[in-house]
Every structure is written in structure tokens, then in C-alpha cells.
Amino acid sequence: MLHENKRLTALPVVGPQVVCVCVCVCVTGCIMFVLVEMVDTVRIPPWNFQRQLNEAIAEELNKKLANKVVYNVGLCICLYDITKLDDSYIFPGDGASHTKVHFRYVVFHPFLDEILVGKIKYCSQEGVHVTMGFFDDILIPPESLQQPAKFDEAEQVWLWEYETDEGAHDLYMDQGEEIRFRVTDEVFVDTSPTGPATATTDTPTQPGQSTAPPPAEDSREKKEPPFTLIGTICEPGLGLLSWWNS
């Protein structure tokens, strides 16, 4: 079941080991989802020992991976199946069991040049932001819109100045409209935690010099999404579905 995406988080780069990626074609012919073979060690706490091992492991895997981004792999959706279970071990000082698991996971990762249909979430100077419902980090930059295009500052919306024999018509890209686009690029960002910033110098404080730490807004960096898709609608047949309906 696909859930609406609020804000994606990323797993550390040292997360589950990816073995291989298999293409998964849905009934509509899209290949936006793939099956990824992974290997990970799953910890089952003692209070879950009364449950079936497969059931407990499936719950822990979904708890760890669902709606998370695996670096250079994609957005994890749900567990598909478990292909192999190795022996379980209980280590000294830890009452939980640890099991090496081979499994396949459904991952959202469209291939380049794939045609997708989403909805416009909002527009900004950066371009048109599109959502799939469960994935929001899709951007169509201004140069990839149907041309000529311009940004309406008052309405905060992009529009296509469509030329006809009767003159130009402004076709607005309103929020909530369905839009067909082609994937042109993907961007993965390693958002793994980093250590604390080290002091740049040990120069003693001068008289009258402030020793207060820098303001929080200065030291806080803008958070980047771990996985972003870049699209285009600058081709015949692409753009709002209402534009091409006869």
C-alpha cells in the first residue's frame, strides 16, 4: 500500500547490502517500480519470540525500510518476499536474536526517459514541483517547460504562452492538475549524519571580541531531499493532460 509522502528520510550508506535489481512491470506498462534483492541482519527482540520468525522479520524490515531512500537505489515501498534465512544467533549481553536475511524489496526508481503522470504540487521560480502522491521530490525546471513559458508572480504559477492563429493563449499550470512528464535525470544526496564541526583555529580571543556561538540560522544548512527526479514537458504530448484532450 502506498502512503502519502510527507518528508522522506534516507538510510545511512552502510544500510542493507544490495545484491541486484530486477525490473518490475506494473499492469499499466510502467517500470517505475523495481524489485531489489537485498541482504541485511535483522534483530528480533525477545518479546517477539512467540511469533512466526518470517512474520516478525517482515515487520522489522518494513519498519526499517518502508518510505526510506537507499542511496543510489531509490525509495523503498514494501517487502515483496523473503528468499533465504540464515541461522539465528543470540549474542552475550543481548537477549535478542540476530538473523541474516536475503529478501526482495519493491523500490520506486523510474528509469531515465520514462513517461510518468503526476499532479502539480506547487510552482516556484525554480520550476514546477510535481507529486506522485507517495513521492513529492520531482522538479520540472523552467527551461524544460513548454516554450515560451513565464512565471506569473501574482498567481505564483507557470504558464505556457501558446501561439494560435488567433493570437497567444495563456495555459496555466495550476496546482492539482494532472501532468505528464518525462524523467531526464535523478539526483541522490548522501544525507548520512556527520560528526560535529571542528574549530577552525585556536587563536585566543581578542579583547572585546564576542565568544558567543554563531546564530543557529547561520550554522544550520538547508536540508536537501535524499532522492530527486528531474523532468521535462518540452515535447509534444507532454504537459497537462487537459491540454491534449480532444
C-alpha positions as a LaTeX table, in Angstrom:
\begin{tabular}{lrrr}
\hline
Residue & $x$ (\AA) & $y$ (\AA) & $z$ (\AA) \\
\hline
Met1 & 0.00 & 0.00 & 0.00 \\
Leu2 & 1.41 & 3.38 & $-0.98$ \\
His3 & 1.28 & 6.11 & 1.64 \\
Glu4 & 1.33 & 9.85 & 1.08 \\
Asn5 & 4.87 & 11.14 & 1.44 \\
Lys6 & 5.37 & 13.92 & 3.98 \\
Arg7 & 9.17 & 14.09 & 4.20 \\
Leu8 & 11.49 & 11.37 & 3.05 \\
Thr9 & 14.39 & 10.21 & 5.16 \\
Ala10 & 17.44 & 8.35 & 3.96 \\
Leu11 & 19.12 & 5.27 & 5.31 \\
Pro12 & 22.85 & 5.55 & 6.04 \\
Val13 & 25.05 & 4.48 & 3.15 \\
Val14 & 26.07 & 1.45 & 5.26 \\
Gly15 & 22.47 & 0.16 & 5.32 \\
Pro16 & 21.26 & $-3.12$ & 3.82 \\
Gln17 & 23.50 & $-4.68$ & 1.17 \\
Val18 & 22.01 & $-4.55$ & $-2.33$ \\
Val19 & 22.58 & $-7.74$ & $-4.31$ \\
Cys20 & 20.84 & $-6.98$ & $-7.64$ \\
Val21 & 17.97 & $-5.04$ & $-9.19$ \\
Cys22 & 15.16 & $-6.68$ & $-11.18$ \\
Val23 & 12.70 & $-4.83$ & $-13.41$ \\
Cys24 & 9.11 & $-4.94$ & $-12.17$ \\
Val25 & 6.46 & $-4.03$ & $-14.77$ \\
Cys26 & 3.06 & $-2.96$ & $-13.42$ \\
Val27 & $-0.26$ & $-3.60$ & $-15.16$ \\
Thr28 & $-0.18$ & $-0.16$ & $-16.82$ \\
Gly29 & 3.14 & $-0.94$ & $-18.52$ \\
Cys30 & 5.18 & 1.46 & $-16.35$ \\
Ile31 & 8.52 & 0.33 & $-14.97$ \\
Met32 & 8.74 & 2.94 & $-12.23$ \\
Phe33 & 8.97 & 0.17 & $-9.60$ \\
Val34 & 11.79 & $-2.35$ & $-9.43$ \\
Leu35 & 12.49 & $-5.43$ & $-7.31$ \\
Val36 & 15.77 & $-5.10$ & $-5.44$ \\
Glu37 & 17.49 & $-8.10$ & $-3.85$ \\
Met38 & 19.00 & $-7.14$ & $-0.50$ \\
Val39 & 20.78 & $-8.77$ & 2.41 \\
Asp40 & 20.55 & $-7.47$ & 5.96 \\
Thr41 & 20.86 & $-8.71$ & 9.54 \\
Val42 & 17.55 & $-8.35$ & 11.39 \\
Arg43 & 17.31 & $-8.08$ & 15.19 \\
Ile44 & 14.22 & $-9.64$ & 16.80 \\
Pro45 & 13.62 & $-8.62$ & 20.45 \\
Pro46 & 12.74 & $-11.36$ & 22.97 \\
Trp47 & 9.08 & $-10.27$ & 23.32 \\
Asn48 & 8.55 & $-11.25$ & 19.67 \\
Phe49 & 9.91 & $-14.79$ & 20.02 \\
Gln50 & 6.39 & $-16.23$ & 20.26 \\
Arg51 & 5.61 & $-15.02$ & 16.72 \\
Gln52 & 6.45 & $-16.79$ & 13.47 \\
Leu53 & 10.02 & $-15.86$ & 12.51 \\
Asn54 & 9.09 & $-14.84$ & 8.95 \\
Glu55 & 6.30 & $-12.60$ & 10.22 \\
Ala56 & 8.48 & $-10.90$ & 12.82 \\
Ile57 & 11.30 & $-10.36$ & 10.31 \\
Ala58 & 8.91 & $-8.94$ & 7.70 \\
Glu59 & 7.60 & $-6.41$ & 10.22 \\
Glu60 & 11.11 & $-5.34$ & 11.24 \\
Leu61 & 12.22 & $-4.96$ & 7.60 \\
Asn62 & 9.22 & $-2.79$ & 6.73 \\
Lys63 & 9.74 & $-0.77$ & 9.89 \\
Lys64 & 13.36 & $-0.14$ & 8.88 \\
Leu65 & 12.99 & 0.37 & 5.12 \\
Ala66 & 9.46 & 1.47 & 4.17 \\
Asn67 & 9.33 & 5.09 & 2.94 \\
Lys68 & 13.11 & 5.37 & 3.26 \\
Val69 & 15.59 & 6.18 & 0.49 \\
Val70 & 18.50 & 3.82 & $-0.09$ \\
Tyr71 & 21.41 & 5.72 & $-1.63$ \\
Asn72 & 21.71 & 5.09 & $-5.40$ \\
Val73 & 18.82 & 2.60 & $-5.23$ \\
Gly74 & 15.56 & 4.53 & $-4.74$ \\
Leu75 & 12.56 & 4.92 & $-2.44$ \\
Cys76 & 11.67 & 1.70 & $-0.63$ \\
Ile77 & 7.95 & 0.90 & $-0.75$ \\
Cys78 & 7.28 & $-2.52$ & 0.82 \\
Leu79 & 8.69 & $-6.01$ & 1.30 \\
Tyr80 & 8.00 & $-8.36$ & $-1.63$ \\
Asp81 & 9.27 & $-11.65$ & $-0.22$ \\
Ile82 & 11.96 & $-13.33$ & 1.87 \\
Thr83 & 14.14 & $-15.68$ & $-0.17$ \\
Lys84 & 16.51 & $-17.09$ & 2.45 \\
Leu85 & 17.02 & $-17.13$ & 6.22 \\
Asp86 & 20.40 & $-17.98$ & 7.72 \\
Asp87 & 20.84 & $-19.31$ & 11.25 \\
Ser88 & 19.83 & $-17.02$ & 14.10 \\
Tyr89 & 22.28 & $-16.08$ & 16.87 \\
Ile90 & 21.93 & $-14.61$ & 20.35 \\
Phe91 & 24.99 & $-12.63$ & 21.43 \\
Pro92 & 26.22 & $-12.22$ & 25.02 \\
Gly93 & 24.65 & $-9.24$ & 26.73 \\
Asp94 & 21.79 & $-9.04$ & 24.22 \\
Gly95 & 18.70 & $-11.22$ & 24.58 \\
Ala96 & 17.55 & $-10.54$ & 21.00 \\
Ser97 & 18.11 & $-12.88$ & 18.06 \\
His98 & 20.11 & $-11.76$ & 15.03 \\
Thr99 & 19.31 & $-13.33$ & 11.65 \\
Lys100 & 20.95 & $-12.73$ & 8.28 \\
Val101 & 18.08 & $-12.34$ & 5.80 \\
His102 & 18.02 & $-12.43$ & 2.00 \\
Phe103 & 14.93 & $-10.67$ & 0.67 \\
Arg104 & 13.42 & $-8.71$ & $-2.22$ \\
Tyr105 & 12.00 & $-5.23$ & $-1.77$ \\
Val106 & 9.76 & $-3.12$ & $-4.02$ \\
Val107 & 11.55 & 0.16 & $-4.78$ \\
Phe108 & 10.38 & 3.28 & $-6.62$ \\
His109 & 13.10 & 4.11 & $-9.15$ \\
Pro110 & 11.93 & 5.18 & $-12.63$ \\
Phe111 & 14.38 & 4.73 & $-15.46$ \\
Leu112 & 15.63 & 7.73 & $-17.43$ \\
Asp113 & 13.29 & 8.79 & $-20.26$ \\
Glu114 & 10.32 & 7.01 & $-18.66$ \\
Ile115 & 6.99 & 8.84 & $-19.06$ \\
Leu116 & 5.09 & 9.37 & $-15.78$ \\
Val117 & 1.86 & 11.09 & $-14.78$ \\
Gly118 & 1.66 & 13.05 & $-11.54$ \\
Lys119 & $-0.06$ & 16.10 & $-10.10$ \\
Ile120 & 1.27 & 19.64 & $-9.74$ \\
Lys121 & 2.02 & 20.27 & $-6.07$ \\
Tyr122 & 3.02 & 23.93 & $-6.45$ \\
Cys123 & 5.02 & 26.30 & $-8.64$ \\
Ser124 & 8.01 & 28.47 & $-7.78$ \\
Gln125 & 10.78 & 30.35 & $-9.54$ \\
Glu126 & 12.71 & 27.03 & $-9.57$ \\
Gly127 & 10.05 & 25.43 & $-11.76$ \\
Val128 & 7.01 & 23.17 & $-11.43$ \\
His129 & 7.02 & 20.82 & $-8.43$ \\
Val130 & 5.20 & 17.53 & $-9.06$ \\
Thr131 & 3.95 & 14.84 & $-6.69$ \\
Met132 & 3.11 & 11.19 & $-7.31$ \\
Gly133 & 1.11 & 11.06 & $-4.07$ \\
Phe134 & 3.72 & 8.93 & $-2.31$ \\
Phe135 & 6.75 & 10.81 & $-3.69$ \\
Asp136 & 6.99 & 14.60 & $-3.81$ \\
Asp137 & 10.56 & 15.41 & $-4.85$ \\
Ile138 & 10.04 & 15.90 & $-8.59$ \\
Leu139 & 11.08 & 19.13 & $-10.29$ \\
Ile140 & 10.48 & 20.37 & $-13.84$ \\
Pro141 & 12.86 & 23.35 & $-14.27$ \\
Pro142 & 11.82 & 26.43 & $-16.29$ \\
Glu143 & 13.96 & 25.54 & $-19.31$ \\
Ser144 & 12.18 & 22.15 & $-19.52$ \\
Leu145 & 8.66 & 23.60 & $-19.71$ \\
Gln146 & 6.69 & 24.07 & $-22.94$ \\
Gln147 & 8.13 & 27.22 & $-24.51$ \\
Pro148 & 7.58 & 30.11 & $-24.39$ \\
Ala149 & 6.82 & 29.93 & $-20.67$ \\
Lys150 & 6.71 & 32.61 & $-18.00$ \\
Phe151 & 6.14 & 32.78 & $-14.25$ \\
Asp152 & 3.13 & 34.75 & $-13.00$ \\
Glu153 & 4.36 & 36.38 & $-9.79$ \\
Ala154 & 0.87 & 37.39 & $-8.66$ \\
Glu155 & $-0.65$ & 33.92 & $-9.08$ \\
Gln156 & 2.61 & 32.06 & $-8.28$ \\
Val157 & 2.06 & 29.79 & $-11.26$ \\
Trp158 & 3.85 & 28.96 & $-14.50$ \\
Leu159 & 2.02 & 29.37 & $-17.81$ \\
Trp160 & 2.61 & 28.38 & $-21.41$ \\
Glu161 & 2.07 & 31.20 & $-23.93$ \\
Tyr162 & 0.54 & 29.00 & $-26.61$ \\
Glu163 & 0.52 & 30.60 & $-30.05$ \\
Thr164 & $-2.50$ & 30.12 & $-32.31$ \\
Asp165 & $-3.82$ & 31.81 & $-35.47$ \\
Glu166 & $-5.98$ & 33.96 & $-33.19$ \\
Gly167 & $-3.05$ & 35.05 & $-31.06$ \\
Ala168 & $-1.40$ & 33.83 & $-27.86$ \\
His169 & $-3.37$ & 31.95 & $-25.21$ \\
Asp170 & $-2.09$ & 31.60 & $-21.65$ \\
Leu171 & $-2.30$ & 27.98 & $-20.49$ \\
Tyr172 & $-1.84$ & 27.93 & $-16.72$ \\
Met173 & $-0.18$ & 25.09 & $-14.80$ \\
Asp174 & $-2.45$ & 25.19 & $-11.75$ \\
Gln175 & $-1.96$ & 23.29 & $-8.53$ \\
Gly176 & $-3.64$ & 19.88 & $-8.51$ \\
Glu177 & $-3.68$ & 19.49 & $-12.31$ \\
Glu178 & $-2.54$ & 16.14 & $-13.72$ \\
Ile179 & 0.69 & 16.45 & $-15.68$ \\
Arg180 & 2.54 & 14.05 & $-17.95$ \\
Phe181 & 6.35 & 14.38 & $-17.92$ \\
Arg182 & 9.48 & 12.54 & $-18.97$ \\
Val183 & 12.23 & 11.72 & $-16.48$ \\
Thr184 & 15.52 & 13.27 & $-17.60$ \\
Asp185 & 17.74 & 12.98 & $-14.54$ \\
Glu186 & 17.95 & 11.69 & $-10.98$ \\
Val187 & 19.86 & 13.15 & $-8.04$ \\
Phe188 & 20.88 & 11.17 & $-4.95$ \\
Val189 & 22.27 & 13.05 & $-1.95$ \\
Asp190 & 24.09 & 11.30 & 0.88 \\
Thr191 & 22.31 & 12.64 & 3.97 \\
Ser192 & 24.08 & 10.36 & 6.46 \\
Pro193 & 24.83 & 12.03 & 9.81 \\
Thr194 & 28.19 & 13.74 & 10.06 \\
Gly195 & 30.35 & 14.46 & 13.07 \\
Pro196 & 30.40 & 17.78 & 14.90 \\
Ala197 & 32.16 & 20.65 & 13.17 \\
Thr198 & 35.72 & 21.15 & 14.35 \\
Ala199 & 37.09 & 24.52 & 15.37 \\
Thr200 & 38.93 & 26.21 & 12.52 \\
Thr201 & 41.56 & 27.93 & 14.67 \\
Asp202 & 42.80 & 28.02 & 18.24 \\
Thr203 & 43.52 & 31.74 & 18.10 \\
Pro204 & 42.96 & 33.32 & 21.53 \\
Thr205 & 40.01 & 35.68 & 21.83 \\
Gln206 & 40.91 & 39.33 & 21.42 \\
Pro207 & 39.70 & 41.92 & 23.95 \\
Gly208 & 36.15 & 42.97 & 23.11 \\
Gln209 & 35.64 & 40.02 & 20.76 \\
Ser210 & 32.42 & 38.06 & 21.26 \\
Thr211 & 32.77 & 34.46 & 22.39 \\
Ala212 & 29.12 & 33.57 & 21.66 \\
Pro213 & 28.49 & 30.77 & 19.15 \\
Pro214 & 27.15 & 31.73 & 15.72 \\
Pro215 & 23.37 & 32.07 & 15.40 \\
Ala216 & 21.51 & 28.83 & 14.75 \\
Glu217 & 20.18 & 30.05 & 11.41 \\
Asp218 & 23.72 & 30.71 & 10.20 \\
Ser219 & 25.05 & 27.29 & 11.18 \\
Arg220 & 22.02 & 25.29 & 10.07 \\
Glu221 & 22.29 & 24.15 & 6.46 \\
Lys222 & 19.33 & 23.78 & 4.17 \\
Lys223 & 18.16 & 20.19 & 4.13 \\
Glu224 & 18.27 & 18.56 & 0.73 \\
Pro225 & 15.97 & 15.68 & $-0.25$ \\
Pro226 & 17.88 & 12.38 & $-0.47$ \\
Phe227 & 16.34 & 11.49 & $-3.86$ \\
Thr228 & 15.09 & 13.92 & $-6.52$ \\
Leu229 & 13.76 & 13.36 & $-10.02$ \\
Ile230 & 14.21 & 15.97 & $-12.75$ \\
Gly231 & 11.65 & 16.00 & $-15.56$ \\
Thr232 & 10.70 & 17.76 & $-18.78$ \\
Ile233 & 7.45 & 18.59 & $-20.59$ \\
Cys234 & 9.09 & 20.39 & $-23.51$ \\
Glu235 & 7.82 & 17.88 & $-26.08$ \\
Pro236 & 4.55 & 17.28 & $-27.96$ \\
Gly237 & 2.07 & 15.33 & $-25.85$ \\
Leu238 & 3.71 & 16.24 & $-22.56$ \\
Gly239 & 2.33 & 18.67 & $-20.01$ \\
Leu240 & $-1.13$ & 18.99 & $-18.52$ \\
Leu241 & $-3.43$ & 16.19 & $-19.62$ \\
Ser242 & $-6.17$ & 18.76 & $-20.24$ \\
Trp243 & $-4.03$ & 20.40 & $-22.95$ \\
Trp244 & $-4.09$ & 17.31 & $-25.15$ \\
Asn245 & $-7.61$ & 16.00 & $-24.54$ \\
Ser246 & $-9.63$ & 16.19 & $-27.75$ \\
\hline
\end{tabular}
